[in-house]
Structures are given as C-alpha cells and as structure tokens.
Amino acid sequence: MRTWKIAKSVIYLGVALGMLLFAWPKLHLLLSWSAGTVFVYVWLLFAFLIILSQLHYLLLTSEQQEEKIQRLRRYRRLQWQQKLSKSLERKTRIREE
C-alpha cells in the first residue's frame, strides 16, 4: 500500500514539475498588474504548493506518521457519523411529535 502511495506521489510531482517547466518560458511575470498577471502568480503559487506537498510527503513522512494520520481520519469520520446520526434522530423525533 505504501509503495503505491509513493509511486502516486512521484507521478504527481513529475506532472507538476512538467507543467511548471512547460509553462515557465511563456509566463510574463513583469507585466503591469492586470487580471492576467494575477492569474500567473496564483497559478505559480498553486504549482509550488503542489510540488512542496509532494516533496514533503516523499522526504519527511514516515510510516508511523502516516498511521497516525489514518487513525485521526478514522476518528474524525466516526465523530462526523455520530453527529449526523444525532441530527437525524432529532429530526425524526420532531416529526413524530
């Protein structure tokens, strides 16, 4: 399972780097502030965030941290399900009265 996640992360990193390298010569960064320039900076920000997140996963995430994250996700999902069931119970009680 972990090898698939690592492979997926490498693929995402490669795609993001490829997009960035392909678009870099075509980007006009020193234009006056217009909608196009703002779009370029926002696009670059998202591209760098994707690249940094994938590098963080590849370089800094261990199996223990990944297991902790999975437990936290399961716990949050259980809390959400409990809130949802309580809400549905309240609605059915109100309708029955």
Summary of the structure (lengths in Angstrom):
residues: 97
radius of gyration: 21.9
end to end distance: 50.1
largest distance: 67.6
contacts: 203
relative contact order: 0.09
helix: 88%
strand: 0%
